[in-house]
Amino acid sequence: MRRGFPSTLKHLLLAVAAVLLPCAPSLHALEAAPFAQQVDAGLRSIVLPINAENHIEIGVRIEDLEGETVFDFHGDRNLVLASNNKLFTTAAALLALPADYRWHTRAYLNGQTLRVVGGGDPSLRPIGERDVAEEYLASLAKALKDGGVSKLQRLELDATAFDDQYRHPLWPANQLQQTYCAPMSALSLNGGCTEVSFRSGSFSTVPQLGSAVDWRKGNKTYDSLSAWLGKDDFQIHARAPKHGRAAAVQFAMKDPVRVFGVWMRQGLKRRGIAVEELVVLDPEAVAASPLADSQAMHDWPSAWNLLEVVTACNKVSDNFLAECLLKTVGMETQGQGSYPIGRQAIQEIFPQNEIKGLEFVQADGSGMARQSTDPVNTSTPADLCLLLREMALREQGAAFFDSLPIAGVEGRLGTRFKNAAFKPQRVHAKTGFINGASSLSGYLLMPNDEILVFSIVVNFSRKNPNTNNARFKKMQEQLLERLIRNAM
């Protein structure tokens, strides 16, 4: 395969240039130039700066599982990864925690005071036909009633297993109600999002907040259901759809712990248990009132185990789950579920597992954080390939591989890589996109059954007219297709 690759590489470079840059040099002009000049004219023309602040940077690395380089174009370039950052987060979680790890939400009773201690369970939400959050609440209410409790003077919420920085400060401030910016806490419902539904002429929410919602319903209707938060999580503006048919929309919460408490208070009341006072404990209050005199009366394990969360995180690129994993790794390995401790823990996990030489800078678990100066969530295509190769050699490698979307079949790659060259299921990879970065990294099954690892990362200025992400996606597909067809 290697012997025939360079001649195809020439045409590959031409295809990449044609996709990304309408004014790229012609085929005949490049064929007349030496090979090094072909590379320069074909790919470097794509990244030619329009001005100092308006440019495109590309890094590509393709390797076999032994680390031999198949193709490289600035593979050592440090670039912003977008959601390819999740590869470091999910790999570290698989290396640090058992595949059957489950989060727990525990309750302790002291007289008429109930303390609920969150462990970060991300599964308290509707899952298929189940509403896991309501199942949990029904189970807790039953345990209280079985213990003779019909009234609580005080409901205490302890969410200190994770810090109270529910979102990373470098997330885009103008997008915080988008579902991909959902806040993560140790007591979270519905993936940090509120769902507003319109059915039979009335509005409702998940989580069920009942009379706690201050509805601001407008008279004007729109083609589709419209809803958004007002001053807090309990003031919801809603506009019914013109057609009146059932519909639902979701948006991110502001204070997930407060929502959890109001939801629990309302839910216990519906089940015959009144709660007089609701209190959210801070770390100082938790330290000042230990649980030594309390009775452990309810322990709820999450509906999802670690492997299921890693798989959901990668296949649908779920930011909420990525932040949960980062903080969980910090909590379980170093005793604190915070951004700084989680990042530190992930950095240390790889050398502890004999994966040495990885260089990457994380701000969060998902890759959502960004800033124009001193970029964050960065690494190189070469280091991503190193991670992919090393994970393939480990016990957790099969789980890591299976967590990635299958191109043309599922997840964020379900509608891509449809050409016959990519069948059967030749590409398993993680996508990534934010304003300023586009990425794709994963595993490629060649026609001779050899497995390659690859990473293709593009950083760009939003002002550049040649930065339509559809062009970068096409470049990714053409590059891998040329590689496959060369081996046929």
C-alpha positions as CSV (number, residue, x, y, z in Angstrom):
1,M,0.0,0.0,0.0
2,R,2.7,2.5,0.9
3,R,4.5,2.1,-2.5
4,G,1.4,3.3,-4.4
5,F,0.4,6.0,-2.0
6,P,2.4,9.1,-3.1
7,S,1.0,9.2,-6.6
8,T,-2.5,9.2,-5.3
9,L,-1.5,11.8,-2.7
10,K,-0.8,14.3,-5.4
11,H,-4.4,14.0,-6.6
12,L,-5.6,14.0,-3.0
13,L,-4.0,17.4,-2.5
14,L,-5.6,18.7,-5.6
15,A,-9.0,17.5,-4.5
16,V,-8.6,19.2,-1.1
17,A,-7.6,22.4,-2.8
18,A,-10.5,22.3,-5.2
19,V,-13.0,21.8,-2.3
20,L,-11.6,24.5,-0.1
21,L,-10.3,27.2,-2.4
22,P,-12.1,28.2,-5.6
23,C,-8.9,30.0,-6.8
24,A,-6.6,27.0,-6.1
25,P,-3.9,26.3,-8.8
26,S,-5.0,24.2,-11.8
27,L,-4.2,20.5,-12.2
28,H,-1.7,21.1,-15.0
29,A,0.1,23.7,-13.1
30,L,0.6,21.4,-10.1
31,E,1.5,18.4,-12.1
32,A,4.4,20.3,-13.6
33,A,5.9,21.2,-10.2
34,P,8.1,19.0,-8.0
35,F,6.2,17.0,-5.3
36,A,7.2,19.4,-2.4
37,Q,5.9,22.3,-4.5
38,Q,2.6,20.4,-5.2
39,V,2.1,20.2,-1.4
40,D,2.9,23.8,-1.0
41,A,0.6,24.9,-3.9
42,G,-2.2,22.5,-3.1
43,L,-2.6,22.8,0.7
44,R,-0.7,25.9,1.6
45,S,-2.9,27.9,-0.8
46,I,-5.8,27.0,1.5
47,V,-4.2,28.5,4.5
48,L,-2.8,31.6,2.8
49,P,-3.6,34.5,5.1
50,I,-5.9,37.2,3.7
51,N,-4.6,39.4,6.5
52,A,-3.0,38.8,9.9
53,E,-6.3,38.1,11.6
54,N,-8.2,36.3,8.9
55,H,-6.7,32.9,8.0
56,I,-7.1,29.1,7.9
57,E,-4.9,26.6,9.6
58,I,-5.0,22.9,8.9
59,G,-3.4,20.0,10.6
60,V,-3.6,16.4,9.4
61,R,-2.0,13.2,10.7
62,I,-2.7,9.6,9.6
63,E,-0.8,6.7,11.2
64,D,-1.0,3.0,11.5
65,L,-1.3,1.3,14.9
66,E,2.4,1.0,15.2
67,G,2.9,4.7,14.9
68,E,4.2,4.8,11.4
69,T,3.1,8.0,9.6
70,V,1.0,7.4,6.5
71,F,0.4,11.0,5.7
72,D,1.1,14.3,7.5
73,F,0.4,17.9,6.9
74,H,1.4,20.1,9.9
75,G,0.4,17.2,12.2
76,D,2.4,18.8,15.0
77,R,0.5,22.1,14.8
78,N,-1.2,23.1,18.0
79,L,-4.9,23.7,17.3
80,V,-8.3,24.3,18.9
81,L,-10.1,20.9,18.9
82,A,-13.7,21.8,19.5
83,S,-15.5,18.6,20.5
84,N,-12.5,16.4,19.7
85,N,-11.6,17.5,23.2
86,K,-14.1,14.9,24.4
87,L,-11.7,12.2,23.2
88,F,-9.3,13.1,26.1
89,T,-12.2,13.3,28.6
90,T,-13.9,10.0,27.7
91,A,-10.6,8.1,27.4
92,A,-9.5,9.3,30.8
93,A,-12.8,8.4,32.4
94,L,-12.6,4.8,30.9
95,L,-9.0,4.5,32.2
96,A,-9.7,5.8,35.7
97,L,-13.1,4.3,36.5
98,P,-14.7,0.8,36.1
99,A,-17.0,0.4,33.1
100,D,-19.9,-0.4,35.5
101,Y,-19.3,2.7,37.7
102,R,-22.6,4.3,38.7
103,W,-23.4,7.7,40.3
104,H,-25.5,7.7,43.5
105,T,-28.0,10.1,45.0
106,R,-28.3,9.4,48.7
107,A,-30.7,10.7,51.3
108,Y,-30.2,10.9,55.1
109,L,-32.9,11.6,57.7
110,N,-32.3,13.4,61.0
111,G,-35.7,13.9,62.8
112,Q,-37.7,15.9,60.3
113,T,-34.7,17.1,58.3
114,L,-34.0,15.3,55.1
115,R,-30.6,15.8,53.4
116,V,-30.2,14.8,49.8
117,V,-26.6,14.3,48.8
118,G,-25.9,14.4,45.0
119,G,-23.2,12.5,43.3
120,G,-23.6,13.9,39.8
121,D,-26.1,11.4,38.4
122,P,-26.7,12.4,34.7
123,S,-29.6,10.0,34.2
124,L,-32.4,11.7,36.2
125,R,-34.4,12.4,33.0
126,P,-36.8,10.7,30.6
127,I,-35.0,7.8,29.0
128,G,-37.1,6.0,26.4
129,E,-40.5,5.1,28.0
130,R,-39.1,5.7,31.5
131,D,-39.0,8.9,33.5
132,V,-36.1,8.1,35.7
133,A,-36.3,11.3,37.7
134,E,-40.0,10.6,38.7
135,E,-39.1,7.0,39.5
136,Y,-36.4,8.2,41.8
137,L,-38.8,10.6,43.5
138,A,-41.5,8.0,43.9
139,S,-38.9,5.6,45.5
140,L,-37.7,8.3,47.9
141,A,-41.3,9.2,48.9
142,K,-42.0,5.5,49.6
143,A,-39.0,5.2,51.7
144,L,-40.0,8.2,53.8
145,K,-43.6,6.9,54.2
146,D,-42.3,3.5,55.1
147,G,-40.3,5.2,57.8
148,G,-43.4,7.0,59.2
149,V,-42.5,10.4,57.7
150,S,-45.4,12.5,56.3
151,K,-43.9,15.9,56.9
152,L,-40.5,17.5,56.6
153,Q,-39.5,20.6,58.4
154,R,-36.4,21.0,56.3
155,L,-35.2,19.7,53.0
156,E,-31.4,20.2,52.6
157,L,-29.6,19.8,49.3
158,D,-26.0,18.9,49.3
159,A,-24.5,19.3,45.7
160,T,-21.0,20.0,46.9
161,A,-19.5,16.8,45.3
162,F,-19.2,19.1,42.3
163,D,-18.3,22.8,42.5
164,D,-20.9,25.5,41.9
165,Q,-19.4,26.6,38.6
166,Y,-22.1,25.0,36.6
167,R,-20.8,26.3,33.3
168,H,-17.2,27.1,32.3
169,P,-16.7,30.9,32.3
170,L,-15.3,30.7,28.7
171,W,-18.5,29.4,27.3
172,P,-20.2,31.9,24.9
173,A,-22.3,34.3,27.0
174,N,-24.8,34.8,24.2
175,Q,-25.6,31.1,23.9
176,L,-26.3,30.1,27.6
177,Q,-29.9,29.1,27.0
178,Q,-28.9,26.7,24.2
179,T,-29.1,23.1,25.2
180,Y,-25.5,22.6,24.3
181,C,-24.6,25.0,27.1
182,A,-26.6,23.1,29.8
183,P,-25.3,23.6,33.3
184,M,-23.8,20.6,35.2
185,S,-24.2,20.1,38.9
186,A,-24.1,17.2,41.4
187,L,-27.9,17.5,41.5
188,S,-29.1,17.8,38.0
189,L,-32.4,17.0,36.2
190,N,-33.1,16.4,32.5
191,G,-29.5,17.0,31.4
192,G,-29.6,20.6,32.8
193,C,-32.4,21.5,30.5
194,T,-36.1,22.5,30.9
195,E,-38.5,21.2,28.3
196,V,-41.7,23.1,27.6
197,S,-44.5,21.2,26.0
198,F,-47.7,22.4,24.4
199,R,-50.5,19.8,24.3
200,S,-54.3,20.1,24.3
201,G,-54.1,23.8,24.6
202,S,-51.9,24.0,27.7
203,F,-48.3,24.3,28.6
204,S,-46.3,22.0,30.9
205,T,-42.6,21.4,31.8
206,V,-40.1,18.6,32.3
207,P,-39.0,18.5,35.1
208,Q,-42.5,18.8,36.6
209,L,-42.5,22.2,38.4
210,G,-46.2,22.6,38.8
211,S,-47.4,25.8,40.5
212,A,-43.8,27.0,40.9
213,V,-43.8,28.2,37.3
214,D,-44.7,31.9,36.6
215,W,-46.0,31.5,33.1
216,R,-45.7,34.6,30.8
217,K,-48.0,33.6,27.9
218,G,-48.2,36.0,25.0
219,N,-51.3,36.4,22.8
220,K,-49.4,36.3,19.6
221,T,-48.8,32.9,18.1
222,Y,-45.9,31.7,15.9
223,D,-45.5,29.0,13.3
224,S,-43.8,26.9,15.9
225,L,-43.8,26.7,19.7
226,S,-41.6,29.4,21.3
227,A,-40.4,29.4,24.9
228,W,-37.6,30.9,26.9
229,L,-36.5,31.8,30.4
230,G,-37.2,35.2,32.1
231,K,-35.4,36.4,35.2
232,D,-35.0,32.9,36.6
233,D,-35.8,29.2,36.0
234,F,-39.3,29.6,37.1
235,Q,-40.4,32.6,34.9
236,I,-41.1,31.1,31.5
237,H,-42.2,33.0,28.5
238,A,-44.2,30.9,26.1
239,R,-46.0,31.4,22.7
240,A,-48.3,28.7,21.4
241,P,-47.9,27.5,17.8
242,K,-50.5,28.7,15.3
243,H,-51.6,25.2,14.3
244,G,-52.2,24.2,17.9
245,R,-50.6,20.8,17.5
246,A,-48.6,19.2,20.2
247,A,-45.0,20.5,20.3
248,A,-42.0,20.7,22.7
249,V,-38.9,22.9,22.9
250,Q,-35.9,22.7,25.3
251,F,-33.5,25.3,26.7
252,A,-30.8,25.3,29.3
253,M,-31.5,26.0,33.0
254,K,-29.8,28.8,34.9
255,D,-29.6,27.2,38.4
256,P,-29.9,23.4,38.3
257,V,-29.6,22.9,42.0
258,R,-32.4,25.3,42.8
259,V,-34.6,23.7,40.1
260,F,-33.8,20.2,41.6
261,G,-35.0,21.5,45.1
262,V,-38.2,23.0,43.8
263,W,-39.0,19.9,41.7
264,M,-38.4,17.7,44.7
265,R,-40.5,19.8,47.0
266,Q,-43.3,19.9,44.6
267,G,-43.0,16.1,43.9
268,L,-43.0,15.1,47.5
269,K,-46.1,17.3,48.1
270,R,-47.9,15.5,45.3
271,R,-47.1,12.3,47.1
272,G,-48.4,13.4,50.4
273,I,-45.2,14.7,52.1
274,A,-45.2,18.4,52.9
275,V,-41.9,20.3,53.0
276,E,-41.7,23.5,55.0
277,E,-38.2,24.8,54.2
278,L,-35.9,24.3,51.3
279,V,-32.2,25.0,51.9
280,V,-29.2,24.7,49.5
281,L,-26.1,23.9,51.5
282,D,-22.7,25.4,50.7
283,P,-19.4,23.6,51.6
284,E,-19.1,25.5,54.9
285,A,-22.6,24.4,56.0
286,V,-21.9,20.8,55.0
287,A,-18.7,20.8,57.0
288,A,-20.4,22.4,60.0
289,S,-23.2,19.8,60.1
290,P,-21.9,16.3,59.5
291,L,-24.1,13.3,58.9
292,A,-23.0,11.4,62.0
293,D,-26.4,11.6,63.7
294,S,-28.4,11.0,60.6
295,Q,-29.9,7.8,59.3
296,A,-29.0,6.7,55.8
297,M,-32.4,5.9,54.5
298,H,-32.3,6.0,50.7
299,D,-29.6,5.2,48.0
300,W,-30.5,5.6,44.4
301,P,-28.0,4.4,41.7
302,S,-28.0,6.0,38.3
303,A,-29.8,4.4,35.5
304,W,-26.7,4.7,33.4
305,N,-23.3,3.2,34.0
306,L,-20.0,4.8,33.0
307,L,-19.8,3.0,29.7
308,E,-23.3,4.1,28.7
309,V,-22.5,7.7,29.5
310,V,-19.2,7.7,27.6
311,T,-21.0,6.2,24.6
312,A,-23.8,8.8,24.7
313,C,-21.2,11.6,25.2
314,N,-19.2,10.6,22.1
315,K,-22.0,9.5,19.7
316,V,-24.2,12.6,20.1
317,S,-21.4,14.9,21.3
318,D,-23.2,15.7,24.5
319,N,-21.5,18.6,26.4
320,F,-23.5,18.1,29.6
321,L,-22.2,14.5,29.8
322,A,-18.6,15.5,29.0
323,E,-18.6,18.0,31.9
324,C,-20.1,15.3,34.2
325,L,-17.3,13.0,33.3
326,L,-14.6,15.6,33.9
327,K,-15.9,16.5,37.3
328,T,-16.6,12.8,38.2
329,V,-13.0,11.9,37.4
330,G,-11.8,14.8,39.6
331,M,-14.2,13.7,42.4
332,E,-13.3,10.0,42.4
333,T,-9.5,10.4,41.9
334,Q,-8.7,13.5,43.8
335,G,-11.8,14.2,46.0
336,Q,-13.2,17.3,44.3
337,G,-15.4,17.6,41.3
338,S,-14.3,21.0,39.9
339,Y,-12.9,22.2,36.6
340,P,-9.3,22.7,37.9
341,I,-9.2,19.4,39.7
342,G,-10.9,17.5,36.9
343,R,-8.4,18.9,34.4
344,Q,-5.5,18.0,36.6
345,A,-6.8,14.5,37.1
346,I,-7.2,13.9,33.4
347,Q,-3.7,15.1,32.7
348,E,-2.3,12.6,35.3
349,I,-4.4,9.6,34.3
350,F,-2.6,9.0,31.0
351,P,1.0,8.7,32.3
352,Q,-0.3,6.7,35.2
353,N,-1.6,4.2,32.5
354,E,1.6,4.2,30.6
355,I,0.4,6.6,27.9
356,K,3.3,9.0,27.8
357,G,4.1,12.1,25.8
358,L,0.5,13.4,25.3
359,E,0.4,17.2,25.2
360,F,-3.0,18.9,25.4
361,V,-4.6,21.8,27.2
362,Q,-8.1,21.5,28.5
363,A,-10.4,24.2,29.9
364,D,-13.5,22.0,30.1
365,G,-14.5,18.4,29.3
366,S,-16.5,19.2,26.2
367,G,-14.5,21.6,24.1
368,M,-17.2,24.4,24.3
369,A,-14.8,26.9,26.0
370,R,-13.0,29.2,23.7
371,Q,-11.1,32.5,23.7
372,S,-9.5,34.5,20.9
373,T,-6.1,35.0,22.7
374,D,-4.3,32.2,24.5
375,P,-6.5,29.5,23.0
376,V,-7.8,26.6,25.2
377,N,-8.9,23.0,24.5
378,T,-5.9,22.6,22.2
379,S,-3.7,19.8,21.1
380,T,-2.1,18.5,17.8
381,P,-3.4,15.9,15.3
382,A,-0.3,13.9,16.2
383,D,-1.2,13.8,19.8
384,L,-4.8,12.8,19.0
385,C,-3.4,10.0,16.9
386,L,-1.2,9.0,19.8
387,L,-4.2,8.8,22.1
388,L,-6.2,6.8,19.6
389,R,-3.3,4.3,19.0
390,E,-2.6,3.9,22.7
391,M,-6.3,3.4,23.6
392,A,-6.5,0.7,20.9
393,L,-3.9,-1.3,22.7
394,R,-5.6,-1.3,26.1
395,E,-8.4,-3.3,27.8
396,Q,-10.6,-0.3,27.5
397,G,-9.9,0.1,23.8
398,A,-12.9,-1.8,22.6
399,A,-15.3,0.3,24.7
400,F,-13.6,3.5,23.5
401,F,-13.8,2.4,19.8
402,D,-17.5,1.4,20.2
403,S,-18.3,4.8,21.8
404,L,-17.4,6.7,18.5
405,P,-20.1,7.3,15.9
406,I,-20.2,4.9,12.9
407,A,-20.0,7.1,9.8
408,G,-23.1,6.8,7.7
409,V,-25.0,5.0,10.4
410,E,-25.4,6.9,13.7
411,G,-24.8,10.0,15.8
412,R,-23.2,13.1,14.4
413,L,-21.9,11.1,11.4
414,G,-25.2,9.4,10.5
415,T,-25.7,11.4,7.4
416,R,-22.1,11.6,6.2
417,F,-19.6,9.2,4.5
418,K,-22.4,7.6,2.5
419,N,-20.2,6.7,-0.5
420,A,-19.6,3.0,-1.3
421,A,-15.9,3.4,-0.4
422,F,-16.8,3.8,3.3
423,K,-18.8,0.5,3.5
424,P,-19.0,-1.6,5.5
425,Q,-18.6,0.8,8.5
426,R,-15.0,1.8,7.7
427,V,-15.0,5.1,9.7
428,H,-15.5,5.4,13.5
429,A,-14.8,8.9,14.5
430,K,-15.5,11.9,16.7
431,T,-16.7,15.1,15.1
432,G,-16.1,18.6,16.4
433,F,-17.3,22.1,15.5
434,I,-17.4,25.5,17.2
435,N,-17.0,29.0,15.6
436,G,-13.4,28.9,14.7
437,A,-12.7,25.2,14.7
438,S,-13.7,22.0,12.8
439,S,-12.3,18.6,13.6
440,L,-12.6,14.9,12.9
441,S,-10.5,12.2,14.5
442,G,-10.9,8.4,14.8
443,Y,-10.3,5.0,13.3
444,L,-10.3,4.0,9.6
445,L,-10.6,0.4,8.5
446,M,-8.7,-0.1,5.2
447,P,-9.7,-2.6,2.5
448,N,-6.8,-4.9,3.5
449,D,-8.2,-4.9,7.1
450,E,-5.4,-2.7,8.4
451,I,-6.6,-0.1,11.0
452,L,-5.4,3.4,10.7
453,V,-5.9,6.3,13.1
454,F,-6.4,9.8,11.8
455,S,-7.0,13.4,12.9
456,I,-8.0,16.3,10.7
457,V,-8.3,19.7,12.5
458,V,-9.1,23.1,10.9
459,N,-8.9,26.4,12.7
460,F,-10.2,29.5,11.0
461,S,-11.4,33.1,11.3
462,R,-15.1,33.5,11.0
463,K,-14.5,36.6,8.8
464,N,-12.9,34.5,6.1
465,P,-15.3,33.8,3.2
466,N,-13.8,30.4,2.7
467,T,-14.7,29.0,6.1
468,N,-18.0,27.3,5.5
469,N,-17.9,24.1,7.6
470,A,-19.5,22.1,4.8
471,R,-16.3,22.6,2.8
472,F,-14.2,21.3,5.7
473,K,-16.5,18.2,6.0
474,K,-16.2,17.5,2.3
475,M,-12.4,17.8,2.6
476,Q,-12.4,15.3,5.4
477,E,-14.5,12.8,3.4
478,Q,-12.5,13.2,0.2
479,L,-9.2,12.8,2.0
480,L,-10.2,9.5,3.6
481,E,-12.0,8.2,0.5
482,R,-8.8,8.8,-1.6
483,L,-6.8,6.9,0.9
484,I,-9.3,3.9,0.9
485,R,-9.5,3.8,-2.9
486,N,-5.8,3.8,-3.3
487,A,-5.6,0.6,-1.3
488,M,-8.3,-1.2,-3.3
